[in-house]
Amino acid sequence: MNAFENPSDTKIREILATPRTIAVVGCSPDPDRDSHRIAALLKAKGHRVIPVNPSCQEILGERCFASLRDIPEPVEMVDVFRRPEFVDQIADDAIAVGANILWLQLEVINEPAARKAHAAGLTVVMDRCPAIEYRRLF
């Protein structure tokens, strides 16, 4: 089986430049955590951010949901801040809710889950950070 390859810079730029509804799985209420900072950045860039964290009611002024499948509106992109061993289930959930993009943060590497999501038609970005990609591509 071929090794996973991230989309082209052109595709990543298009993903980030187009306003989307983004579920941030593992979003923290702590402003010092990367997941909180990235969710805030995505929101500031014009995306609709939906935090996913079973321990919280609200993050960044947005209602928080326990899981992707609990979100009552369409989600275009799933940004994952969970350890790699949790990504297989998150990929299944992203496929089930009809997401178009699965974005796995830095050091979140799960090639089988990425291949599964890709085979289901999702664009998959792995081991990348939107903040770094914004600085690099814009």
N, CA, C and O atoms as CSV, one atom per row, in Angstrom:
chain,resi,resn,atom,element,x,y,z
A,1,MET,N,N,0.845,-1.181,0.000
A,1,MET,CA,C,0.000,0.000,0.000
A,1,MET,C,C,0.891,1.246,0.000
A,1,MET,O,O,1.939,1.271,0.646
A,2,ASN,N,N,0.467,2.262,-0.722
A,2,ASN,CA,C,1.254,3.479,-0.833
A,2,ASN,C,C,1.254,4.254,0.477
A,2,ASN,O,O,0.293,4.219,1.246
A,3,ALA,N,N,2.360,4.956,0.708
A,3,ALA,CA,C,2.455,5.801,1.898
A,3,ALA,C,C,1.527,7.005,1.723
A,3,ALA,O,O,1.283,7.465,0.607
A,4,PHE,N,N,1.027,7.493,2.828
A,4,PHE,CA,C,0.141,8.655,2.814
A,4,PHE,C,C,0.895,9.884,2.324
A,4,PHE,O,O,2.062,10.083,2.664
A,5,GLU,N,N,0.223,10.705,1.528
A,5,GLU,CA,C,0.770,11.994,1.106
A,5,GLU,C,C,-0.266,13.071,1.373
A,5,GLU,O,O,-1.448,12.903,1.071
A,6,ASN,N,N,0.190,14.180,1.943
A,6,ASN,CA,C,-0.702,15.314,2.166
A,6,ASN,C,C,-1.089,15.945,0.837
A,6,ASN,O,O,-0.390,15.779,-0.162
A,7,PRO,N,N,-2.204,16.668,0.826
A,7,PRO,CA,C,-2.588,17.393,-0.389
A,7,PRO,C,C,-1.525,18.430,-0.762
A,7,PRO,O,O,-0.652,18.762,0.041
A,8,SER,N,N,-1.617,18.926,-1.975
A,8,SER,CA,C,-0.692,19.955,-2.454
A,8,SER,C,C,-0.868,21.243,-1.651
A,8,SER,O,O,-1.890,21.447,-0.996
A,9,ASP,N,N,0.144,22.105,-1.714
A,9,ASP,CA,C,0.037,23.415,-1.072
A,9,ASP,C,C,-1.161,24.190,-1.615
A,9,ASP,O,O,-1.834,24.903,-0.870
A,10,THR,N,N,-1.423,24.051,-2.904
A,10,THR,CA,C,-2.568,24.739,-3.508
A,10,THR,C,C,-3.869,24.287,-2.852
A,10,THR,O,O,-4.727,25.112,-2.540
A,11,LYS,N,N,-4.017,22.994,-2.644
A,11,LYS,CA,C,-5.230,22.456,-2.018
A,11,LYS,C,C,-5.332,22.892,-0.554
A,11,LYS,O,O,-6.409,23.273,-0.098
A,12,ILE,N,N,-4.217,22.839,0.184
A,12,ILE,CA,C,-4.236,23.265,1.591
A,12,ILE,C,C,-4.593,24.747,1.688
A,12,ILE,O,O,-5.356,25.153,2.564
A,13,ARG,N,N,-4.037,25.546,0.788
A,13,ARG,CA,C,-4.356,26.976,0.771
A,13,ARG,C,C,-5.852,27.178,0.517
A,13,ARG,O,O,-6.485,28.010,1.166
A,14,GLU,N,N,-6.418,26.417,-0.426
A,14,GLU,CA,C,-7.846,26.517,-0.730
A,14,GLU,C,C,-8.688,26.115,0.486
A,14,GLU,O,O,-9.698,26.753,0.782
A,15,ILE,N,N,-8.272,25.066,1.181
A,15,ILE,CA,C,-8.993,24.625,2.384
A,15,ILE,C,C,-9.050,25.753,3.409
A,15,ILE,O,O,-10.104,26.040,3.977
A,16,LEU,N,N,-7.904,26.386,3.636
A,16,LEU,CA,C,-7.830,27.429,4.661
A,16,LEU,C,C,-8.483,28.737,4.223
A,16,LEU,O,O,-8.988,29.484,5.060
A,17,ALA,N,N,-8.480,29.019,2.926
A,17,ALA,CA,C,-9.000,30.297,2.429
A,17,ALA,C,C,-10.521,30.318,2.311
A,17,ALA,O,O,-11.125,31.391,2.289
A,18,THR,N,N,-11.138,29.152,2.235
A,18,THR,CA,C,-12.587,29.070,2.044
A,18,THR,C,C,-13.284,28.945,3.395
A,18,THR,O,O,-13.034,27.985,4.124
A,19,PRO,N,N,-14.157,29.899,3.746
A,19,PRO,CA,C,-14.853,29.787,5.035
A,19,PRO,C,C,-15.643,28.477,5.127
A,19,PRO,O,O,-16.355,28.100,4.197
A,20,ARG,N,N,-15.505,27.804,6.246
A,20,ARG,CA,C,-16.111,26.489,6.449
A,20,ARG,C,C,-16.659,26.370,7.868
A,20,ARG,O,O,-16.357,27.178,8.747
A,21,THR,N,N,-17.473,25.337,8.059
A,21,THR,CA,C,-17.863,24.930,9.404
A,21,THR,C,C,-16.870,23.857,9.825
A,21,THR,O,O,-16.771,22.800,9.201
A,22,ILE,N,N,-16.133,24.149,10.900
A,22,ILE,CA,C,-15.052,23.272,11.346
A,22,ILE,C,C,-15.330,22.790,12.762
A,22,ILE,O,O,-15.480,23.593,13.683
A,23,ALA,N,N,-15.397,21.477,12.929
A,23,ALA,CA,C,-15.486,20.884,14.261
A,23,ALA,C,C,-14.065,20.664,14.760
A,23,ALA,O,O,-13.258,20.027,14.084
A,24,VAL,N,N,-13.758,21.188,15.936
A,24,VAL,CA,C,-12.426,21.025,16.525
A,24,VAL,C,C,-12.547,19.980,17.632
A,24,VAL,O,O,-13.011,20.271,18.734
A,25,VAL,N,N,-12.119,18.760,17.314
A,25,VAL,CA,C,-12.239,17.631,18.235
A,25,VAL,C,C,-11.071,17.666,19.216
A,25,VAL,O,O,-9.906,17.640,18.818
A,26,GLY,N,N,-11.405,17.726,20.508
A,26,GLY,CA,C,-10.380,17.851,21.535
A,26,GLY,C,C,-10.081,19.295,21.875
A,26,GLY,O,O,-9.037,19.596,22.453
A,27,CYS,N,N,-10.986,20.189,21.521
A,27,CYS,CA,C,-10.806,21.612,21.810
A,27,CYS,C,C,-10.809,21.825,23.323
A,27,CYS,O,O,-11.690,21.336,24.030
A,28,SER,N,N,-9.819,22.554,23.803
A,28,SER,CA,C,-9.680,22.807,25.237
A,28,SER,C,C,-10.260,24.168,25.609
A,28,SER,O,O,-10.190,25.109,24.818
A,29,PRO,N,N,-10.835,24.280,26.814
A,29,PRO,CA,C,-11.282,25.582,27.292
A,29,PRO,C,C,-10.114,26.449,27.781
A,29,PRO,O,O,-10.291,27.642,28.030
A,30,ASP,N,N,-8.936,25.861,27.916
A,30,ASP,CA,C,-7.747,26.558,28.419
A,30,ASP,C,C,-7.103,27.368,27.291
A,30,ASP,O,O,-6.622,26.787,26.318
A,31,PRO,N,N,-7.086,28.706,27.405
A,31,PRO,CA,C,-6.524,29.545,26.346
A,31,PRO,C,C,-5.038,29.300,26.077
A,31,PRO,O,O,-4.521,29.719,25.042
A,32,ASP,N,N,-4.352,28.630,26.995
A,32,ASP,CA,C,-2.933,28.339,26.791
A,32,ASP,C,C,-2.697,27.060,25.992
A,32,ASP,O,O,-1.560,26.768,25.621
A,33,ARG,N,N,-3.746,26.299,25.723
A,33,ARG,CA,C,-3.602,25.047,24.968
A,33,ARG,C,C,-3.663,25.322,23.463
A,33,ARG,O,O,-4.395,26.198,23.003
A,34,ASP,N,N,-2.876,24.551,22.710
A,34,ASP,CA,C,-2.853,24.723,21.256
A,34,ASP,C,C,-4.237,24.586,20.639
A,34,ASP,O,O,-4.592,25.350,19.742
A,35,SER,N,N,-5.021,23.624,21.108
A,35,SER,CA,C,-6.339,23.407,20.504
A,35,SER,C,C,-7.224,24.647,20.643
A,35,SER,O,O,-7.980,24.980,19.731
A,36,HIS,N,N,-7.128,25.318,21.771
A,36,HIS,CA,C,-7.909,26.545,21.994
A,36,HIS,C,C,-7.407,27.661,21.076
A,36,HIS,O,O,-8.194,28.366,20.445
A,37,ARG,N,N,-6.081,27.805,21.015
A,37,ARG,CA,C,-5.499,28.872,20.183
A,37,ARG,C,C,-5.814,28.667,18.702
A,37,ARG,O,O,-6.125,29.626,17.996
A,38,ILE,N,N,-5.734,27.426,18.231
A,38,ILE,CA,C,-6.017,27.160,16.815
A,38,ILE,C,C,-7.501,27.374,16.527
A,38,ILE,O,O,-7.852,27.931,15.486
A,39,ALA,N,N,-8.370,26.943,17.428
A,39,ALA,CA,C,-9.807,27.185,17.238
A,39,ALA,C,C,-10.082,28.689,17.167
A,39,ALA,O,O,-10.875,29.137,16.339
A,40,ALA,N,N,-9.432,29.464,18.032
A,40,ALA,CA,C,-9.606,30.921,18.018
A,40,ALA,C,C,-9.093,31.513,16.706
A,40,ALA,O,O,-9.721,32.409,16.142
A,41,LEU,N,N,-7.959,31.018,16.221
A,41,LEU,CA,C,-7.408,31.493,14.948
A,41,LEU,C,C,-8.374,31.184,13.799
A,41,LEU,O,O,-8.661,32.050,12.972
A,42,LEU,N,N,-8.869,29.954,13.755
A,42,LEU,CA,C,-9.796,29.575,12.686
A,42,LEU,C,C,-11.047,30.454,12.717
A,42,LEU,O,O,-11.549,30.875,11.675
A,43,LYS,N,N,-11.531,30.718,13.906
A,43,LYS,CA,C,-12.708,31.585,14.066
A,43,LYS,C,C,-12.387,33.001,13.575
A,43,LYS,O,O,-13.191,33.616,12.874
A,44,ALA,N,N,-11.208,33.513,13.947
A,44,ALA,CA,C,-10.793,34.852,13.524
A,44,ALA,C,C,-10.620,34.945,12.007
A,44,ALA,O,O,-10.766,36.022,11.429
A,45,LYS,N,N,-10.313,33.827,11.370
A,45,LYS,CA,C,-10.132,33.794,9.909
A,45,LYS,C,C,-11.455,33.617,9.168
A,45,LYS,O,O,-11.467,33.487,7.944
A,46,GLY,N,N,-12.560,33.611,9.897
A,46,GLY,CA,C,-13.864,33.588,9.261
A,46,GLY,C,C,-14.560,32.242,9.212
A,46,GLY,O,O,-15.635,32.120,8.626
A,47,HIS,N,N,-13.960,31.234,9.818
A,47,HIS,CA,C,-14.589,29.916,9.848
A,47,HIS,C,C,-15.587,29.835,11.007
A,47,HIS,O,O,-15.428,30.518,12.018
A,48,ARG,N,N,-16.593,29.015,10.856
A,48,ARG,CA,C,-17.514,28.706,11.956
A,48,ARG,C,C,-16.893,27.547,12.709
A,48,ARG,O,O,-16.707,26.470,12.142
A,49,VAL,N,N,-16.572,27.748,13.967
A,49,VAL,CA,C,-15.904,26.733,14.784
A,49,VAL,C,C,-16.905,26.107,15.750
A,49,VAL,O,O,-17.634,26.804,16.456
A,50,ILE,N,N,-16.921,24.778,15.763
A,50,ILE,CA,C,-17.761,24.031,16.697
A,50,ILE,C,C,-16.834,23.182,17.564
A,50,ILE,O,O,-16.256,22.211,17.075
A,51,PRO,N,N,-16.683,23.535,18.849
A,51,PRO,CA,C,-15.813,22.746,19.723
A,51,PRO,C,C,-16.439,21.390,20.062
A,51,PRO,O,O,-17.644,21.281,20.288
A,52,VAL,N,N,-15.592,20.368,20.089
A,52,VAL,CA,C,-16.022,19.025,20.485
A,52,VAL,C,C,-15.185,18.619,21.692
A,52,VAL,O,O,-13.983,18.373,21.587
A,53,ASN,N,N,-15.856,18.555,22.846
A,53,ASN,CA,C,-15.203,18.187,24.096
A,53,ASN,C,C,-16.312,17.762,25.064
A,53,ASN,O,O,-17.137,18.589,25.453
A,54,PRO,N,N,-16.341,16.491,25.455
A,54,PRO,CA,C,-17.438,16.016,26.311
A,54,PRO,C,C,-17.452,16.628,27.707
A,54,PRO,O,O,-18.431,16.467,28.436
A,55,SER,N,N,-16.385,17.327,28.092
A,55,SER,CA,C,-16.290,17.900,29.437
A,55,SER,C,C,-16.741,19.352,29.518
A,55,SER,O,O,-16.753,19.926,30.607
A,56,CYS,N,N,-17.112,19.958,28.397
A,56,CYS,CA,C,-17.411,21.392,28.390
A,56,CYS,C,C,-18.785,21.681,27.814
A,56,CYS,O,O,-19.315,20.916,27.008
A,57,GLN,N,N,-19.348,22.796,28.241
A,57,GLN,CA,C,-20.613,23.283,27.698
A,57,GLN,C,C,-20.386,24.317,26.597
A,57,GLN,O,O,-21.136,24.386,25.623
A,58,GLU,N,N,-19.321,25.128,26.775
A,58,GLU,CA,C,-19.060,26.222,25.840
A,58,GLU,C,C,-17.567,26.521,25.805
A,58,GLU,O,O,-16.896,26.509,26.837
A,59,ILE,N,N,-17.057,26.789,24.607
A,59,ILE,CA,C,-15.670,27.217,24.413
A,59,ILE,C,C,-15.687,28.297,23.340
A,59,ILE,O,O,-16.344,28.140,22.311
A,60,LEU,N,N,-14.974,29.384,23.571
A,60,LEU,CA,C,-14.889,30.501,22.628
A,60,LEU,C,C,-16.275,31.050,22.259
A,60,LEU,O,O,-16.504,31.499,21.136
A,61,GLY,N,N,-17.187,31.001,23.233
A,61,GLY,CA,C,-18.531,31.508,22.997
A,61,GLY,C,C,-19.396,30.615,22.128
A,61,GLY,O,O,-20.483,31.015,21.712
A,62,GLU,N,N,-18.924,29.412,21.852
A,62,GLU,CA,C,-19.663,28.460,21.010
A,62,GLU,C,C,-20.096,27.265,21.844
A,62,GLU,O,O,-19.356,26.798,22.710
A,63,ARG,N,N,-21.294,26.777,21.576
A,63,ARG,CA,C,-21.772,25.566,22.256
A,63,ARG,C,C,-20.842,24.405,21.930
A,63,ARG,O,O,-20.425,24.218,20.787
A,64,CYS,N,N,-20.533,23.639,22.957
A,64,CYS,CA,C,-19.631,22.497,22.834
A,64,CYS,C,C,-20.459,21.219,22.736
A,64,CYS,O,O,-21.514,21.103,23.360
A,65,PHE,N,N,-19.976,20.271,21.954
A,65,PHE,CA,C,-20.654,18.986,21.797
A,65,PHE,C,C,-19.746,17.861,22.259
A,65,PHE,O,O,-18.521,17.967,22.189
A,66,ALA,N,N,-20.357,16.781,22.734
A,66,ALA,CA,C,-19.594,15.649,23.266
A,66,ALA,C,C,-18.900,14.852,22.172
A,66,ALA,O,O,-17.831,14.286,22.396
A,67,SER,N,N,-19.507,14.806,20.984
A,67,SER,CA,C,-18.901,14.061,19.876
A,67,SER,C,C,-19.334,14.675,18.553
A,67,SER,O,O,-20.271,15.473,18.505
A,68,LEU,N,N,-18.653,14.302,17.492
A,68,LEU,CA,C,-19.029,14.780,16.161
A,68,LEU,C,C,-20.470,14.429,15.825
A,68,LEU,O,O,-21.198,15.234,15.243
A,69,ARG,N,N,-20.869,13.231,16.193
A,69,ARG,CA,C,-22.213,12.763,15.834
A,69,ARG,C,C,-23.317,13.515,16.575
A,69,ARG,O,O,-24.485,13.420,16.198
A,70,ASP,N,N,-22.963,14.260,17.623
A,70,ASP,CA,C,-23.950,15.051,18.368
A,70,ASP,C,C,-24.212,16.420,17.741
A,70,ASP,O,O,-25.169,17.097,18.117
A,71,ILE,N,N,-23.386,16.828,16.806
A,71,ILE,CA,C,-23.525,18.160,16.203
A,71,ILE,C,C,-24.735,18.151,15.261
A,71,ILE,O,O,-24.796,17.339,14.338
A,72,PRO,N,N,-25.708,19.063,15.495
A,72,PRO,CA,C,-26.958,19.017,14.730
A,72,PRO,C,C,-26.929,19.765,13.396
A,72,PRO,O,O,-27.981,20.004,12.802
A,73,GLU,N,N,-25.758,20.131,12.928
A,73,GLU,CA,C,-25.658,20.842,11.649
A,73,GLU,C,C,-24.523,20.227,10.831
A,73,GLU,O,O,-23.678,19.523,11.382
A,74,PRO,N,N,-24.497,20.484,9.531
A,74,PRO,CA,C,-23.426,19.916,8.707
A,74,PRO,C,C,-22.049,20.446,9.114
A,74,PRO,O,O,-21.890,21.623,9.436
A,75,VAL,N,N,-21.074,19.563,9.090
A,75,VAL,CA,C,-19.680,19.896,9.393
A,75,VAL,C,C,-18.875,19.629,8.127
A,75,VAL,O,O,-18.944,18.540,7.557
A,76,GLU,N,N,-18.114,20.623,7.693
A,76,GLU,CA,C,-17.315,20.455,6.479
A,76,GLU,C,C,-15.921,19.910,6.771
A,76,GLU,O,O,-15.376,19.115,6.006
A,77,MET,N,N,-15.357,20.351,7.890
A,77,MET,CA,C,-13.988,19.958,8.217
A,77,MET,C,C,-13.920,19.532,9.676
A,77,MET,O,O,-14.569,20.122,10.541
A,78,VAL,N,N,-13.125,18.501,9.936
A,78,VAL,CA,C,-12.895,18.018,11.294
A,78,VAL,C,C,-11.411,18.200,11.584
A,78,VAL,O,O,-10.567,17.592,10.926
A,79,ASP,N,N,-11.096,19.035,12.568
A,79,ASP,CA,C,-9.716,19.311,12.976
A,79,ASP,C,C,-9.476,18.557,14.280
A,79,ASP,O,O,-10.174,18.786,15.268
A,80,VAL,N,N,-8.494,17.661,14.284
A,80,VAL,CA,C,-8.341,16.698,15.377
A,80,VAL,C,C,-7.143,17.022,16.272
A,80,VAL,O,O,-6.003,17.083,15.813
A,81,PHE,N,N,-7.430,17.228,17.553
A,81,PHE,CA,C,-6.431,17.411,18.608
A,81,PHE,C,C,-6.541,16.263,19.603
A,81,PHE,O,O,-6.685,16.498,20.803
A,82,ARG,N,N,-6.477,15.050,19.130
A,82,ARG,CA,C,-6.519,13.866,19.989
A,82,ARG,C,C,-5.337,12.982,19.633
A,82,ARG,O,O,-4.763,13.098,18.550
A,83,ARG,N,N,-4.979,12.097,20.556
A,83,ARG,CA,C,-3.863,11.180,20.302
A,83,ARG,C,C,-4.199,10.251,19.136
A,83,ARG,O,O,-5.369,9.964,18.881
A,84,PRO,N,N,-3.171,9.786,18.432
A,84,PRO,CA,C,-3.393,8.952,17.242
A,84,PRO,C,C,-4.286,7.739,17.465
A,84,PRO,O,O,-5.023,7.346,16.561
A,85,GLU,N,N,-4.236,7.138,18.647
A,85,GLU,CA,C,-5.045,5.933,18.872
A,85,GLU,C,C,-6.553,6.217,18.863
A,85,GLU,O,O,-7.351,5.284,18.767
A,86,PHE,N,N,-6.948,7.475,18.961
A,86,PHE,CA,C,-8.364,7.834,18.925
A,86,PHE,C,C,-8.845,8.218,17.524
A,86,PHE,O,O,-10.042,8.400,17.301
A,87,VAL,N,N,-7.919,8.338,16.595
A,87,VAL,CA,C,-8.262,8.874,15.275
A,87,VAL,C,C,-9.121,7.923,14.451
A,87,VAL,O,O,-9.925,8.379,13.638
A,88,ASP,N,N,-8.973,6.619,14.639
A,88,ASP,CA,C,-9.774,5.685,13.854
A,88,ASP,C,C,-11.268,5.944,14.072
A,88,ASP,O,O,-12.029,6.024,13.108
A,89,GLN,N,N,-11.684,6.072,15.320
A,89,GLN,CA,C,-13.098,6.350,15.617
A,89,GLN,C,C,-13.500,7.731,15.115
A,89,GLN,O,O,-14.605,7.910,14.604
A,90,ILE,N,N,-12.611,8.703,15.259
A,90,ILE,CA,C,-12.922,10.055,14.784
A,90,ILE,C,C,-13.084,10.053,13.263
A,90,ILE,O,O,-13.961,10.732,12.731
A,91,ALA,N,N,-12.242,9.291,12.565
A,91,ALA,CA,C,-12.384,9.174,11.106
A,91,ALA,C,C,-13.740,8.562,10.755
A,91,ALA,O,O,-14.419,9.035,9.844
A,92,ASP,N,N,-14.131,7.512,11.477
A,92,ASP,CA,C,-15.455,6.911,11.254
A,92,ASP,C,C,-16.561,7.942,11.464
A,92,ASP,O,O,-17.508,8.018,10.680
A,93,ASP,N,N,-16.433,8.733,12.527
A,93,ASP,CA,C,-17.438,9.754,12.821
A,93,ASP,C,C,-17.454,10.835,11.736
A,93,ASP,O,O,-18.523,11.286,11.324
A,94,ALA,N,N,-16.266,11.249,11.273
A,94,ALA,CA,C,-16.181,12.267,10.216
A,94,ALA,C,C,-16.860,11.770,8.941
A,94,ALA,O,O,-17.571,12.521,8.274
A,95,ILE,N,N,-16.634,10.508,8.612
A,95,ILE,CA,C,-17.290,9.905,7.445
A,95,ILE,C,C,-18.805,9.882,7.660
A,95,ILE,O,O,-19.569,10.237,6.763
A,96,ALA,N,N,-19.232,9.465,8.848
A,96,ALA,CA,C,-20.665,9.327,9.148
A,96,ALA,C,C,-21.412,10.655,9.079
A,96,ALA,O,O,-22.565,10.696,8.650
A,97,VAL,N,N,-20.762,11.743,9.500
A,97,VAL,CA,C,-21.451,13.044,9.491
A,97,VAL,C,C,-21.325,13.760,8.145
A,97,VAL,O,O,-21.876,14.846,7.965
A,98,GLY,N,N,-20.609,13.157,7.209
A,98,GLY,CA,C,-20.503,13.735,5.873
A,98,GLY,C,C,-19.489,14.844,5.732
A,98,GLY,O,O,-19.606,15.679,4.835
A,99,ALA,N,N,-18.482,14.869,6.611
A,99,ALA,CA,C,-17.430,15.879,6.496
A,99,ALA,C,C,-16.676,15.696,5.175
A,99,ALA,O,O,-16.616,14.595,4.628
A,100,ASN,N,N,-16.111,16.782,4.683
A,100,ASN,CA,C,-15.324,16.748,3.448
A,100,ASN,C,C,-13.829,16.668,3.707
A,100,ASN,O,O,-13.067,16.195,2.863
A,101,ILE,N,N,-13.410,17.137,4.891
A,101,ILE,CA,C,-11.983,17.259,5.197
A,101,ILE,C,C,-11.722,16.726,6.597
A,101,ILE,O,O,-12.455,17.032,7.537
A,102,LEU,N,N,-10.674,15.929,6.726
A,102,LEU,CA,C,-10.182,15.467,8.026
A,102,LEU,C,C,-8.777,16.016,8.175
A,102,LEU,O,O,-7.887,15.668,7.399
A,103,TRP,N,N,-8.569,16.880,9.173
A,103,TRP,CA,C,-7.272,17.526,9.386
A,103,TRP,C,C,-6.720,17.014,10.712
A,103,TRP,O,O,-7.313,17.241,11.767
A,104,LEU,N,N,-5.590,16.325,10.654
A,104,LEU,CA,C,-4.928,15.798,11.848
A,104,LEU,C,C,-3.749,16.701,12.181
A,104,LEU,O,O,-2.873,16.935,11.348
A,105,GLN,N,N,-3.742,17.200,13.401
A,105,GLN,CA,C,-2.740,18.166,13.836
A,105,GLN,C,C,-1.331,17.573,13.888
A,105,GLN,O,O,-1.132,16.374,13.695
A,106,LEU,N,N,-0.367,18.449,14.152
A,106,LEU,CA,C,1.029,18.018,14.290
A,106,LEU,C,C,1.130,16.846,15.253
A,106,LEU,O,O,0.540,16.861,16.333
A,107,GLU,N,N,1.878,15.839,14.855
A,107,GLU,CA,C,2.141,14.631,15.639
A,107,GLU,C,C,0.914,13.743,15.812
A,107,GLU,O,O,0.973,12.752,16.540
A,108,VAL,N,N,-0.183,14.075,15.164
A,108,VAL,CA,C,-1.353,13.191,15.157
A,108,VAL,C,C,-1.280,12.419,13.837
A,108,VAL,O,O,-1.754,12.878,12.798
A,109,ILE,N,N,-0.676,11.242,13.910
A,109,ILE,CA,C,-0.401,10.446,12.712
A,109,ILE,C,C,-1.056,9.077,12.864
A,109,ILE,O,O,-0.742,8.319,13.781
A,110,ASN,N,N,-1.966,8.781,11.951
A,110,ASN,CA,C,-2.627,7.481,11.922
A,110,ASN,C,C,-2.930,7.184,10.449
A,110,ASN,O,O,-3.996,7.525,9.936
A,111,GLU,N,N,-1.963,6.540,9.783
A,111,GLU,CA,C,-2.101,6.301,8.346
A,111,GLU,C,C,-3.292,5.420,7.985
A,111,GLU,O,O,-3.975,5.718,7.005
A,112,PRO,N,N,-3.577,4.339,8.735
A,112,PRO,CA,C,-4.763,3.548,8.368
A,112,PRO,C,C,-6.059,4.369,8.422
A,112,PRO,O,O,-6.907,4.244,7.538
A,113,ALA,N,N,-6.211,5.197,9.442
A,113,ALA,CA,C,-7.413,6.038,9.543
A,113,ALA,C,C,-7.441,7.071,8.417
A,113,ALA,O,O,-8.500,7.357,7.859
A,114,ALA,N,N,-6.280,7.626,8.087
A,114,ALA,CA,C,-6.206,8.599,6.993
A,114,ALA,C,C,-6.590,7.944,5.670
A,114,ALA,O,O,-7.334,8.526,4.880
A,115,ARG,N,N,-6.086,6.733,5.426
A,115,ARG,CA,C,-6.426,6.019,4.186
A,115,ARG,C,C,-7.922,5.685,4.139
A,115,ARG,O,O,-8.553,5.786,3.087
A,116,LYS,N,N,-8.479,5.289,5.280
A,116,LYS,CA,C,-9.913,4.975,5.344
A,116,LYS,C,C,-10.743,6.217,4.998
A,116,LYS,O,O,-11.676,6.142,4.199
A,117,ALA,N,N,-10.398,7.352,5.604
A,117,ALA,CA,C,-11.134,8.587,5.333
A,117,ALA,C,C,-10.973,8.994,3.866
A,117,ALA,O,O,-11.939,9.401,3.221
A,118,HIS,N,N,-9.764,8.883,3.352
A,118,HIS,CA,C,-9.508,9.230,1.952
A,118,HIS,C,C,-10.320,8.326,1.020
A,118,HIS,O,O,-10.903,8.798,0.044
A,119,ALA,N,N,-10.353,7.031,1.325
A,119,ALA,CA,C,-11.122,6.080,0.506
A,119,ALA,C,C,-12.612,6.408,0.524
A,119,ALA,O,O,-13.332,6.096,-0.424
A,120,ALA,N,N,-13.074,7.039,1.609
A,120,ALA,CA,C,-14.484,7.431,1.722
A,120,ALA,C,C,-14.757,8.780,1.055
A,120,ALA,O,O,-15.888,9.266,1.070
A,121,GLY,N,N,-13.714,9.384,0.468
A,121,GLY,CA,C,-13.895,10.626,-0.272
A,121,GLY,C,C,-13.480,11.891,0.438
A,121,GLY,O,O,-13.636,12.981,-0.113
A,122,LEU,N,N,-12.950,11.781,1.662
A,122,LEU,CA,C,-12.512,12.973,2.382
A,122,LEU,C,C,-11.116,13.381,1.933
A,122,LEU,O,O,-10.284,12.533,1.608
A,123,THR,N,N,-10.870,14.677,1.917
A,123,THR,CA,C,-9.510,15.187,1.786
A,123,THR,C,C,-8.891,15.073,3.166
A,123,THR,O,O,-9.500,15.484,4.154
A,124,VAL,N,N,-7.682,14.518,3.249
A,124,VAL,CA,C,-7.039,14.310,4.543
A,124,VAL,C,C,-5.720,15.072,4.584
A,124,VAL,O,O,-4.884,14.953,3.687
A,125,VAL,N,N,-5.552,15.861,5.649
A,125,VAL,CA,C,-4.297,16.544,5.939
A,125,VAL,C,C,-3.812,15.965,7.254
A,125,VAL,O,O,-4.565,15.909,8.226
A,126,MET,N,N,-2.549,15.531,7.291
A,126,MET,CA,C,-2.041,14.864,8.496
A,126,MET,C,C,-0.699,15.459,8.910
A,126,MET,O,O,0.150,15.783,8.079
A,127,ASP,N,N,-0.538,15.591,10.241
A,127,ASP,CA,C,0.715,16.078,10.826
A,127,ASP,C,C,1.026,17.507,10.377
A,127,ASP,O,O,2.175,17.851,10.100
A,128,ARG,N,N,-0.020,18.324,10.312
A,128,ARG,CA,C,0.126,19.729,9.946
A,128,ARG,C,C,-0.702,20.583,10.896
A,128,ARG,O,O,-1.680,20.118,11.480
A,129,CYS,N,N,-0.294,21.834,11.040
A,129,CYS,CA,C,-1.002,22.789,11.896
A,129,CYS,C,C,-1.541,23.933,11.037
A,129,CYS,O,O,-0.783,24.527,10.270
A,130,PRO,N,N,-2.828,24.253,11.147
A,130,PRO,CA,C,-3.362,25.361,10.347
A,130,PRO,C,C,-2.630,26.684,10.573
A,130,PRO,O,O,-2.443,27.446,9.625
A,131,ALA,N,N,-2.213,26.971,11.804
A,131,ALA,CA,C,-1.518,28.240,12.070
A,131,ALA,C,C,-0.214,28.306,11.283
A,131,ALA,O,O,0.102,29.335,10.687
A,132,ILE,N,N,0.534,27.224,11.281
A,132,ILE,CA,C,1.795,27.180,10.528
A,132,ILE,C,C,1.505,27.282,9.036
A,132,ILE,O,O,2.209,27.983,8.310
A,133,GLU,N,N,0.473,26.586,8.580
A,133,GLU,CA,C,0.128,26.618,7.154
A,133,GLU,C,C,-0.356,28.008,6.741
A,133,GLU,O,O,-0.049,28.445,5.632
A,134,TYR,N,N,-1.101,28.716,7.591
A,134,TYR,CA,C,-1.497,30.092,7.277
A,134,TYR,C,C,-0.260,30.961,7.083
A,134,TYR,O,O,-0.169,31.711,6.111
A,135,ARG,N,N,0.696,30.858,8.012
A,135,ARG,CA,C,1.919,31.675,7.902
A,135,ARG,C,C,2.715,31.309,6.651
A,135,ARG,O,O,3.278,32.184,5.993
A,136,ARG,N,N,2.760,30.041,6.331
A,136,ARG,CA,C,3.571,29.564,5.209
A,136,ARG,C,C,2.934,29.893,3.856
A,136,ARG,O,O,3.647,30.193,2.899
A,137,LEU,N,N,1.621,29.840,3.766
A,137,LEU,CA,C,0.955,29.923,2.466
A,137,LEU,C,C,0.283,31.260,2.159
A,137,LEU,O,O,-0.130,31.491,1.022
A,138,PHE,N,N,0.165,32.151,3.159
A,138,PHE,CA,C,-0.513,33.428,2.908
A,138,PHE,C,C,0.407,34.595,3.181
A,138,PHE,O,O,0.005,35.748,3.023
